[in-house]
Amino acid sequence: MPDDVYSKLVEQAKSAKLKPEEAAELVLISFFRERGGKLWYGEWKEAGPSAKRIVVAWPYIVGYHELGGEAHG
């Protein structure tokens, strides 16, 4: 996890008196249920032919912002 993402998560976790892992779980649950978050699963070409990876579109991805209710990266 990039340092800027982790520091933002730790900041929110401290304010809610949670562990960072618990805060991340709550953020993801909220994002998926209330804001239509998405998961992508697919091949990871840089890691080899059989490698797979899961990508989560969530509010802490660097460069993520919303315009008119739509996510833009």
PDB file of N, CA, C and O in Angstrom:
ATOM      1  N   MET A   1       0.852  -1.164   0.000  1.00  0.00           N
ATOM      2  CA  MET A   1       0.000   0.000   0.000  1.00  0.00           C
ATOM      3  C   MET A   1       0.905   1.237   0.000  1.00  0.00           C
ATOM      4  O   MET A   1       1.828   1.325   0.810  1.00  0.00           O
ATOM      5  N   PRO A   2       0.650   2.179  -0.891  1.00  0.00           N
ATOM      6  CA  PRO A   2       1.470   3.400  -0.915  1.00  0.00           C
ATOM      7  C   PRO A   2       1.403   4.151   0.416  1.00  0.00           C
ATOM      8  O   PRO A   2       0.385   4.122   1.108  1.00  0.00           O
ATOM      9  N   ASP A   3       2.498   4.821   0.762  1.00  0.00           N
ATOM     10  CA  ASP A   3       2.581   5.531   2.044  1.00  0.00           C
ATOM     11  C   ASP A   3       1.490   6.575   2.222  1.00  0.00           C
ATOM     12  O   ASP A   3       0.940   6.714   3.314  1.00  0.00           O
ATOM     13  N   ASP A   4       1.168   7.314   1.156  1.00  0.00           N
ATOM     14  CA  ASP A   4       0.147   8.359   1.286  1.00  0.00           C
ATOM     15  C   ASP A   4      -1.227   7.756   1.563  1.00  0.00           C
ATOM     16  O   ASP A   4      -2.023   8.331   2.305  1.00  0.00           O
ATOM     17  N   VAL A   5      -1.500   6.610   0.973  1.00  0.00           N
ATOM     18  CA  VAL A   5      -2.775   5.923   1.203  1.00  0.00           C
ATOM     19  C   VAL A   5      -2.830   5.413   2.640  1.00  0.00           C
ATOM     20  O   VAL A   5      -3.832   5.582   3.335  1.00  0.00           O
ATOM     21  N   TYR A   6      -1.739   4.787   3.073  1.00  0.00           N
ATOM     22  CA  TYR A   6      -1.700   4.235   4.426  1.00  0.00           C
ATOM     23  C   TYR A   6      -1.819   5.333   5.479  1.00  0.00           C
ATOM     24  O   TYR A   6      -2.524   5.159   6.473  1.00  0.00           O
ATOM     25  N   SER A   7      -1.142   6.453   5.276  1.00  0.00           N
ATOM     26  CA  SER A   7      -1.206   7.530   6.268  1.00  0.00           C
ATOM     27  C   SER A   7      -2.615   8.100   6.380  1.00  0.00           C
ATOM     28  O   SER A   7      -3.057   8.447   7.475  1.00  0.00           O
ATOM     29  N   LYS A   8      -3.321   8.201   5.264  1.00  0.00           N
ATOM     30  CA  LYS A   8      -4.707   8.682   5.290  1.00  0.00           C
ATOM     31  C   LYS A   8      -5.594   7.696   6.054  1.00  0.00           C
ATOM     32  O   LYS A   8      -6.454   8.098   6.837  1.00  0.00           O
ATOM     33  N   LEU A   9      -5.375   6.418   5.821  1.00  0.00           N
ATOM     34  CA  LEU A   9      -6.146   5.384   6.501  1.00  0.00           C
ATOM     35  C   LEU A   9      -5.862   5.378   8.003  1.00  0.00           C
ATOM     36  O   LEU A   9      -6.786   5.257   8.807  1.00  0.00           O
ATOM     37  N   VAL A  10      -4.592   5.507   8.383  1.00  0.00           N
ATOM     38  CA  VAL A  10      -4.212   5.543   9.797  1.00  0.00           C
ATOM     39  C   VAL A  10      -4.838   6.754  10.480  1.00  0.00           C
ATOM     40  O   VAL A  10      -5.307   6.659  11.614  1.00  0.00           O
ATOM     41  N   GLU A  11      -4.845   7.880   9.797  1.00  0.00           N
ATOM     42  CA  GLU A  11      -5.452   9.098  10.340  1.00  0.00           C
ATOM     43  C   GLU A  11      -6.935   8.877  10.653  1.00  0.00           C
ATOM     44  O   GLU A  11      -7.411   9.250  11.725  1.00  0.00           O
ATOM     45  N   GLN A  12      -7.648   8.275   9.721  1.00  0.00           N
ATOM     46  CA  GLN A  12      -9.066   8.013   9.946  1.00  0.00           C
ATOM     47  C   GLN A  12      -9.270   6.953  11.022  1.00  0.00           C
ATOM     48  O   GLN A  12     -10.204   7.051  11.818  1.00  0.00           O
ATOM     49  N   ALA A  13      -8.409   5.943  11.052  1.00  0.00           N
ATOM     50  CA  ALA A  13      -8.518   4.891  12.061  1.00  0.00           C
ATOM     51  C   ALA A  13      -8.335   5.473  13.464  1.00  0.00           C
ATOM     52  O   ALA A  13      -9.080   5.131  14.383  1.00  0.00           O
ATOM     53  N   LYS A  14      -7.349   6.346  13.626  1.00  0.00           N
ATOM     54  CA  LYS A  14      -7.112   6.955  14.940  1.00  0.00           C
ATOM     55  C   LYS A  14      -8.313   7.772  15.389  1.00  0.00           C
ATOM     56  O   LYS A  14      -8.710   7.707  16.553  1.00  0.00           O
ATOM     57  N   SER A  15      -8.891   8.537  14.480  1.00  0.00           N
ATOM     58  CA  SER A  15     -10.030   9.376  14.864  1.00  0.00           C
ATOM     59  C   SER A  15     -11.248   8.534  15.245  1.00  0.00           C
ATOM     60  O   SER A  15     -12.094   8.982  16.019  1.00  0.00           O
ATOM     61  N   ALA A  16     -11.339   7.318  14.706  1.00  0.00           N
ATOM     62  CA  ALA A  16     -12.455   6.419  15.029  1.00  0.00           C
ATOM     63  C   ALA A  16     -12.080   5.396  16.103  1.00  0.00           C
ATOM     64  O   ALA A  16     -12.892   4.546  16.468  1.00  0.00           O
ATOM     65  N   LYS A  17     -10.838   5.483  16.611  1.00  0.00           N
ATOM     66  CA  LYS A  17     -10.330   4.548  17.625  1.00  0.00           C
ATOM     67  C   LYS A  17     -10.416   3.100  17.142  1.00  0.00           C
ATOM     68  O   LYS A  17     -10.889   2.213  17.852  1.00  0.00           O
ATOM     69  N   LEU A  18      -9.942   2.889  15.907  1.00  0.00           N
ATOM     70  CA  LEU A  18      -9.918   1.564  15.292  1.00  0.00           C
ATOM     71  C   LEU A  18      -8.501   1.225  14.855  1.00  0.00           C
ATOM     72  O   LEU A  18      -7.647   2.105  14.753  1.00  0.00           O
ATOM     73  N   LYS A  19      -8.258  -0.053  14.600  1.00  0.00           N
ATOM     74  CA  LYS A  19      -7.021  -0.476  13.951  1.00  0.00           C
ATOM     75  C   LYS A  19      -7.131  -0.102  12.476  1.00  0.00           C
ATOM     76  O   LYS A  19      -8.239  -0.045  11.943  1.00  0.00           O
ATOM     77  N   PRO A  20      -6.002   0.157  11.802  1.00  0.00           N
ATOM     78  CA  PRO A  20      -6.065   0.485  10.372  1.00  0.00           C
ATOM     79  C   PRO A  20      -6.788  -0.580   9.540  1.00  0.00           C
ATOM     80  O   PRO A  20      -7.493  -0.252   8.585  1.00  0.00           O
ATOM     81  N   GLU A  21      -6.611  -1.862   9.908  1.00  0.00           N
ATOM     82  CA  GLU A  21      -7.276  -2.939   9.166  1.00  0.00           C
ATOM     83  C   GLU A  21      -8.792  -2.849   9.305  1.00  0.00           C
ATOM     84  O   GLU A  21      -9.526  -3.081   8.344  1.00  0.00           O
ATOM     85  N   GLU A  22      -9.257  -2.510  10.511  1.00  0.00           N
ATOM     86  CA  GLU A  22     -10.700  -2.374  10.743  1.00  0.00           C
ATOM     87  C   GLU A  22     -11.258  -1.177   9.983  1.00  0.00           C
ATOM     88  O   GLU A  22     -12.348  -1.244   9.415  1.00  0.00           O
ATOM     89  N   ALA A  23     -10.503  -0.086   9.977  1.00  0.00           N
ATOM     90  CA  ALA A  23     -10.941   1.103   9.238  1.00  0.00           C
ATOM     91  C   ALA A  23     -11.011   0.807   7.742  1.00  0.00           C
ATOM     92  O   ALA A  23     -11.949   1.230   7.067  1.00  0.00           O
ATOM     93  N   ALA A  24     -10.018   0.079   7.222  1.00  0.00           N
ATOM     94  CA  ALA A  24     -10.021  -0.271   5.799  1.00  0.00           C
ATOM     95  C   ALA A  24     -11.232  -1.121   5.454  1.00  0.00           C
ATOM     96  O   ALA A  24     -11.862  -0.922   4.415  1.00  0.00           O
ATOM     97  N   GLU A  25     -11.558  -2.066   6.323  1.00  0.00           N
ATOM     98  CA  GLU A  25     -12.731  -2.915   6.087  1.00  0.00           C
ATOM     99  C   GLU A  25     -14.012  -2.081   6.046  1.00  0.00           C
ATOM    100  O   GLU A  25     -14.859  -2.282   5.176  1.00  0.00           O
ATOM    101  N   LEU A  26     -14.151  -1.151   6.980  1.00  0.00           N
ATOM    102  CA  LEU A  26     -15.342  -0.295   6.996  1.00  0.00           C
ATOM    103  C   LEU A  26     -15.421   0.599   5.763  1.00  0.00           C
ATOM    104  O   LEU A  26     -16.497   0.795   5.198  1.00  0.00           O
ATOM    105  N   VAL A  27     -14.284   1.137   5.352  1.00  0.00           N
ATOM    106  CA  VAL A  27     -14.254   1.990   4.156  1.00  0.00           C
ATOM    107  C   VAL A  27     -14.681   1.190   2.934  1.00  0.00           C
ATOM    108  O   VAL A  27     -15.491   1.660   2.135  1.00  0.00           O
ATOM    109  N   LEU A  28     -14.140  -0.015   2.786  1.00  0.00           N
ATOM    110  CA  LEU A  28     -14.494  -0.839   1.627  1.00  0.00           C
ATOM    111  C   LEU A  28     -15.959  -1.250   1.651  1.00  0.00           C
ATOM    112  O   LEU A  28     -16.633  -1.191   0.623  1.00  0.00           O
ATOM    113  N   ILE A  29     -16.458  -1.661   2.802  1.00  0.00           N
ATOM    114  CA  ILE A  29     -17.871  -2.044   2.903  1.00  0.00           C
ATOM    115  C   ILE A  29     -18.759  -0.874   2.524  1.00  0.00           C
ATOM    116  O   ILE A  29     -19.705  -1.026   1.751  1.00  0.00           O
ATOM    117  N   SER A  30     -18.451   0.290   3.068  1.00  0.00           N
ATOM    118  CA  SER A  30     -19.234   1.490   2.764  1.00  0.00           C
ATOM    119  C   SER A  30     -19.158   1.826   1.284  1.00  0.00           C
ATOM    120  O   SER A  30     -20.171   2.137   0.657  1.00  0.00           O
ATOM    121  N   PHE A  31     -17.957   1.763   0.729  1.00  0.00           N
ATOM    122  CA  PHE A  31     -17.781   2.129  -0.676  1.00  0.00           C
ATOM    123  C   PHE A  31     -18.536   1.178  -1.596  1.00  0.00           C
ATOM    124  O   PHE A  31     -19.181   1.621  -2.546  1.00  0.00           O
ATOM    125  N   PHE A  32     -18.464  -0.116  -1.326  1.00  0.00           N
ATOM    126  CA  PHE A  32     -19.156  -1.084  -2.178  1.00  0.00           C
ATOM    127  C   PHE A  32     -20.665  -0.983  -2.051  1.00  0.00           C
ATOM    128  O   PHE A  32     -21.373  -0.994  -3.058  1.00  0.00           O
ATOM    129  N   ARG A  33     -21.163  -0.885  -0.833  1.00  0.00           N
ATOM    130  CA  ARG A  33     -22.614  -0.909  -0.613  1.00  0.00           C
ATOM    131  C   ARG A  33     -23.289   0.413  -0.937  1.00  0.00           C
ATOM    132  O   ARG A  33     -24.347   0.438  -1.565  1.00  0.00           O
ATOM    133  N   GLU A  34     -22.677   1.514  -0.509  1.00  0.00           N
ATOM    134  CA  GLU A  34     -23.347   2.801  -0.612  1.00  0.00           C
ATOM    135  C   GLU A  34     -22.953   3.611  -1.837  1.00  0.00           C
ATOM    136  O   GLU A  34     -23.710   4.475  -2.277  1.00  0.00           O
ATOM    137  N   ARG A  35     -21.783   3.343  -2.389  1.00  0.00           N
ATOM    138  CA  ARG A  35     -21.308   4.181  -3.470  1.00  0.00           C
ATOM    139  C   ARG A  35     -21.036   3.410  -4.755  1.00  0.00           C
ATOM    140  O   ARG A  35     -20.487   3.968  -5.705  1.00  0.00           O
ATOM    141  N   GLY A  36     -21.410   2.144  -4.796  1.00  0.00           N
ATOM    142  CA  GLY A  36     -21.249   1.369  -6.023  1.00  0.00           C
ATOM    143  C   GLY A  36     -19.817   1.053  -6.390  1.00  0.00           C
ATOM    144  O   GLY A  36     -19.484   0.983  -7.573  1.00  0.00           O
ATOM    145  N   GLY A  37     -18.953   0.858  -5.387  1.00  0.00           N
ATOM    146  CA  GLY A  37     -17.556   0.526  -5.656  1.00  0.00           C
ATOM    147  C   GLY A  37     -17.429  -0.753  -6.473  1.00  0.00           C
ATOM    148  O   GLY A  37     -18.360  -1.555  -6.537  1.00  0.00           O
ATOM    149  N   LYS A  38     -16.278  -0.933  -7.090  1.00  0.00           N
ATOM    150  CA  LYS A  38     -16.081  -2.077  -7.980  1.00  0.00           C
ATOM    151  C   LYS A  38     -14.768  -2.796  -7.667  1.00  0.00           C
ATOM    152  O   LYS A  38     -13.818  -2.195  -7.166  1.00  0.00           O
ATOM    153  N   LEU A  39     -14.738  -4.077  -7.970  1.00  0.00           N
ATOM    154  CA  LEU A  39     -13.533  -4.903  -7.921  1.00  0.00           C
ATOM    155  C   LEU A  39     -13.248  -5.410  -9.321  1.00  0.00           C
ATOM    156  O   LEU A  39     -14.173  -5.787 -10.042  1.00  0.00           O
ATOM    157  N   TRP A  40     -11.993  -5.426  -9.715  1.00  0.00           N
ATOM    158  CA  TRP A  40     -11.610  -6.024 -10.987  1.00  0.00           C
ATOM    159  C   TRP A  40     -10.633  -7.152 -10.711  1.00  0.00           C
ATOM    160  O   TRP A  40      -9.735  -7.015  -9.881  1.00  0.00           O
ATOM    161  N   TYR A  41     -10.807  -8.261 -11.404  1.00  0.00           N
ATOM    162  CA  TYR A  41      -9.930  -9.411 -11.260  1.00  0.00           C
ATOM    163  C   TYR A  41      -9.439  -9.775 -12.647  1.00  0.00           C
ATOM    164  O   TYR A  41     -10.229  -9.879 -13.586  1.00  0.00           O
ATOM    165  N   GLY A  42      -8.144  -9.968 -12.774  1.00  0.00           N
ATOM    166  CA  GLY A  42      -7.644 -10.316 -14.093  1.00  0.00           C
ATOM    167  C   GLY A  42      -6.172 -10.667 -14.072  1.00  0.00           C
ATOM    168  O   GLY A  42      -5.545 -10.735 -13.014  1.00  0.00           O
ATOM    169  N   GLU A  43      -5.636 -10.888 -15.249  1.00  0.00           N
ATOM    170  CA  GLU A  43      -4.238 -11.268 -15.381  1.00  0.00           C
ATOM    171  C   GLU A  43      -3.331 -10.084 -15.076  1.00  0.00           C
ATOM    172  O   GLU A  43      -3.672  -8.932 -15.342  1.00  0.00           O
ATOM    173  N   TRP A  44      -2.179 -10.391 -14.518  1.00  0.00           N
ATOM    174  CA  TRP A  44      -1.179  -9.380 -14.211  1.00  0.00           C
ATOM    175  C   TRP A  44       0.025  -9.686 -15.081  1.00  0.00           C
ATOM    176  O   TRP A  44       0.896 -10.465 -14.692  1.00  0.00           O
ATOM    177  N   LYS A  45       0.077  -9.089 -16.238  1.00  0.00           N
ATOM    178  CA  LYS A  45       1.080  -9.434 -17.252  1.00  0.00           C
ATOM    179  C   LYS A  45       2.512  -9.207 -16.776  1.00  0.00           C
ATOM    180  O   LYS A  45       3.407  -9.966 -17.147  1.00  0.00           O
ATOM    181  N   GLU A  46       2.746  -8.171 -15.958  1.00  0.00           N
ATOM    182  CA  GLU A  46       4.101  -7.876 -15.495  1.00  0.00           C
ATOM    183  C   GLU A  46       4.653  -8.955 -14.567  1.00  0.00           C
ATOM    184  O   GLU A  46       5.869  -9.070 -14.414  1.00  0.00           O
ATOM    185  N   ALA A  47       3.778  -9.747 -13.945  1.00  0.00           N
ATOM    186  CA  ALA A  47       4.218 -10.751 -12.972  1.00  0.00           C
ATOM    187  C   ALA A  47       4.312 -12.155 -13.563  1.00  0.00           C
ATOM    188  O   ALA A  47       4.658 -13.093 -12.845  1.00  0.00           O
ATOM    189  N   GLY A  48       4.022 -12.321 -14.815  1.00  0.00           N
ATOM    190  CA  GLY A  48       4.112 -13.635 -15.425  1.00  0.00           C
ATOM    191  C   GLY A  48       2.777 -14.132 -15.938  1.00  0.00           C
ATOM    192  O   GLY A  48       1.734 -13.578 -15.593  1.00  0.00           O
ATOM    193  N   PRO A  49       2.797 -15.183 -16.768  1.00  0.00           N
ATOM    194  CA  PRO A  49       1.593 -15.640 -17.451  1.00  0.00           C
ATOM    195  C   PRO A  49       0.488 -16.186 -16.551  1.00  0.00           C
ATOM    196  O   PRO A  49      -0.684 -16.122 -16.921  1.00  0.00           O
ATOM    197  N   SER A  50       0.832 -16.721 -15.377  1.00  0.00           N
ATOM    198  CA  SER A  50      -0.218 -17.305 -14.532  1.00  0.00           C
ATOM    199  C   SER A  50      -0.611 -16.397 -13.367  1.00  0.00           C
ATOM    200  O   SER A  50      -1.456 -16.770 -12.553  1.00  0.00           O
ATOM    201  N   ALA A  51      -0.013 -15.219 -13.278  1.00  0.00           N
ATOM    202  CA  ALA A  51      -0.294 -14.321 -12.149  1.00  0.00           C
ATOM    203  C   ALA A  51      -1.645 -13.644 -12.321  1.00  0.00           C
ATOM    204  O   ALA A  51      -2.041 -13.271 -13.425  1.00  0.00           O
ATOM    205  N   LYS A  52      -2.328 -13.499 -11.221  1.00  0.00           N
ATOM    206  CA  LYS A  52      -3.619 -12.804 -11.200  1.00  0.00           C
ATOM    207  C   LYS A  52      -3.543 -11.700 -10.164  1.00  0.00           C
ATOM    208  O   LYS A  52      -2.746 -11.768  -9.228  1.00  0.00           O
ATOM    209  N   ARG A  53      -4.364 -10.695 -10.333  1.00  0.00           N
ATOM    210  CA  ARG A  53      -4.436  -9.669  -9.296  1.00  0.00           C
ATOM    211  C   ARG A  53      -5.837  -9.116  -9.217  1.00  0.00           C
ATOM    212  O   ARG A  53      -6.595  -9.142 -10.186  1.00  0.00           O
ATOM    213  N   ILE A  54      -6.164  -8.616  -8.044  1.00  0.00           N
ATOM    214  CA  ILE A  54      -7.454  -7.978  -7.802  1.00  0.00           C
ATOM    215  C   ILE A  54      -7.187  -6.492  -7.605  1.00  0.00           C
ATOM    216  O   ILE A  54      -6.320  -6.114  -6.816  1.00  0.00           O
ATOM    217  N   VAL A  55      -7.915  -5.663  -8.306  1.00  0.00           N
ATOM    218  CA  VAL A  55      -7.782  -4.216  -8.178  1.00  0.00           C
ATOM    219  C   VAL A  55      -9.080  -3.682  -7.603  1.00  0.00           C
ATOM    220  O   VAL A  55     -10.164  -3.997  -8.093  1.00  0.00           O
ATOM    221  N   VAL A  56      -8.965  -2.881  -6.570  1.00  0.00           N
ATOM    222  CA  VAL A  56     -10.132  -2.289  -5.929  1.00  0.00           C
ATOM    223  C   VAL A  56     -10.171  -0.810  -6.269  1.00  0.00           C
ATOM    224  O   VAL A  56      -9.193  -0.096  -6.044  1.00  0.00           O
ATOM    225  N   ALA A  57     -11.278  -0.347  -6.805  1.00  0.00           N
ATOM    226  CA  ALA A  57     -11.472   1.085  -7.017  1.00  0.00           C
ATOM    227  C   ALA A  57     -12.083   1.628  -5.739  1.00  0.00           C
ATOM    228  O   ALA A  57     -13.253   1.375  -5.451  1.00  0.00           O
ATOM    229  N   TRP A  58     -11.301   2.373  -4.971  1.00  0.00           N
ATOM    230  CA  TRP A  58     -11.818   2.922  -3.722  1.00  0.00           C
ATOM    231  C   TRP A  58     -11.281   4.316  -3.513  1.00  0.00           C
ATOM    232  O   TRP A  58     -10.378   4.740  -4.235  1.00  0.00           O
ATOM    233  N   PRO A  59     -11.808   5.042  -2.546  1.00  0.00           N
ATOM    234  CA  PRO A  59     -11.530   6.475  -2.451  1.00  0.00           C
ATOM    235  C   PRO A  59     -10.085   6.862  -2.194  1.00  0.00           C
ATOM    236  O   PRO A  59      -9.741   8.034  -2.349  1.00  0.00           O
ATOM    237  N   TYR A  60      -9.222   5.927  -1.807  1.00  0.00           N
ATOM    238  CA  TYR A  60      -7.855   6.301  -1.485  1.00  0.00           C
ATOM    239  C   TYR A  60      -6.866   6.022  -2.603  1.00  0.00           C
ATOM    240  O   TYR A  60      -5.659   6.166  -2.407  1.00  0.00           O
ATOM    241  N   ILE A  61      -7.352   5.629  -3.765  1.00  0.00           N
ATOM    242  CA  ILE A  61      -6.449   5.451  -4.893  1.00  0.00           C
ATOM    243  C   ILE A  61      -5.928   6.830  -5.282  1.00  0.00           C
ATOM    244  O   ILE A  61      -6.706   7.773  -5.429  1.00  0.00           O
ATOM    245  N   VAL A  62      -4.628   6.945  -5.445  1.00  0.00           N
ATOM    246  CA  VAL A  62      -4.032   8.231  -5.784  1.00  0.00           C
ATOM    247  C   VAL A  62      -4.638   8.744  -7.082  1.00  0.00           C
ATOM    248  O   VAL A  62      -4.698   8.014  -8.071  1.00  0.00           O
ATOM    249  N   GLY A  63      -5.080   9.979  -7.085  1.00  0.00           N
ATOM    250  CA  GLY A  63      -5.671  10.578  -8.274  1.00  0.00           C
ATOM    251  C   GLY A  63      -7.159  10.354  -8.402  1.00  0.00           C
ATOM    252  O   GLY A  63      -7.765  10.815  -9.370  1.00  0.00           O
ATOM    253  N   TYR A  64      -7.767   9.662  -7.459  1.00  0.00           N
ATOM    254  CA  TYR A  64      -9.201   9.395  -7.521  1.00  0.00           C
ATOM    255  C   TYR A  64      -9.965  10.638  -7.100  1.00  0.00           C
ATOM    256  O   TYR A  64      -9.623  11.272  -6.101  1.00  0.00           O
ATOM    257  N   HIS A  65     -10.982  10.985  -7.843  1.00  0.00           N
ATOM    258  CA  HIS A  65     -11.900  12.051  -7.448  1.00  0.00           C
ATOM    259  C   HIS A  65     -13.235  11.818  -8.129  1.00  0.00           C
ATOM    260  O   HIS A  65     -13.329  11.020  -9.061  1.00  0.00           O
ATOM    261  N   GLU A  66     -14.253  12.499  -7.676  1.00  0.00           N
ATOM    262  CA  GLU A  66     -15.578  12.332  -8.255  1.00  0.00           C
ATOM    263  C   GLU A  66     -16.068  13.642  -8.842  1.00  0.00           C
ATOM    264  O   GLU A  66     -15.866  14.712  -8.269  1.00  0.00           O
ATOM    265  N   LEU A  67     -16.710  13.542  -9.982  1.00  0.00           N
ATOM    266  CA  LEU A  67     -17.339  14.681 -10.631  1.00  0.00           C
ATOM    267  C   LEU A  67     -18.753  14.274 -10.974  1.00  0.00           C
ATOM    268  O   LEU A  67     -18.954  13.320 -11.726  1.00  0.00           O
ATOM    269  N   GLY A  68     -19.722  14.964 -10.449  1.00  0.00           N
ATOM    270  CA  GLY A  68     -21.114  14.650 -10.769  1.00  0.00           C
ATOM    271  C   GLY A  68     -21.506  13.231 -10.443  1.00  0.00           C
ATOM    272  O   GLY A  68     -22.336  12.645 -11.138  1.00  0.00           O
ATOM    273  N   GLY A  69     -20.920  12.656  -9.386  1.00  0.00           N
ATOM    274  CA  GLY A  69     -21.287  11.309  -8.971  1.00  0.00           C
ATOM    275  C   GLY A  69     -20.552  10.206  -9.709  1.00  0.00           C
ATOM    276  O   GLY A  69     -20.779   9.030  -9.426  1.00  0.00           O
ATOM    277  N   GLU A  70     -19.671  10.549 -10.653  1.00  0.00           N
ATOM    278  CA  GLU A  70     -18.912   9.535 -11.382  1.00  0.00           C
ATOM    279  C   GLU A  70     -17.458   9.575 -10.940  1.00  0.00           C
ATOM    280  O   GLU A  70     -16.901  10.650 -10.716  1.00  0.00           O
ATOM    281  N   ALA A  71     -16.849   8.414 -10.817  1.00  0.00           N
ATOM    282  CA  ALA A  71     -15.452   8.334 -10.402  1.00  0.00           C
ATOM    283  C   ALA A  71     -14.544   8.545 -11.602  1.00  0.00           C
ATOM    284  O   ALA A  71     -14.819   8.061 -12.700  1.00  0.00           O
ATOM    285  N   HIS A  72     -13.475   9.266 -11.379  1.00  0.00           N
ATOM    286  CA  HIS A  72     -12.481   9.512 -12.423  1.00  0.00           C
ATOM    287  C   HIS A  72     -11.106   9.302 -11.821  1.00  0.00           C
ATOM    288  O   HIS A  72     -10.846   9.736 -10.699  1.00  0.00           O
ATOM    289  N   GLY A  73     -10.212   8.634 -12.562  1.00  0.00           N
ATOM    290  CA  GLY A  73      -8.864   8.393 -12.033  1.00  0.00           C
ATOM    291  C   GLY A  73      -7.822   9.127 -12.799  1.00  0.00           C
ATOM    292  O   GLY A  73      -6.638   9.029 -12.480  1.00  0.00           O
TER     293      GLY A  73
END
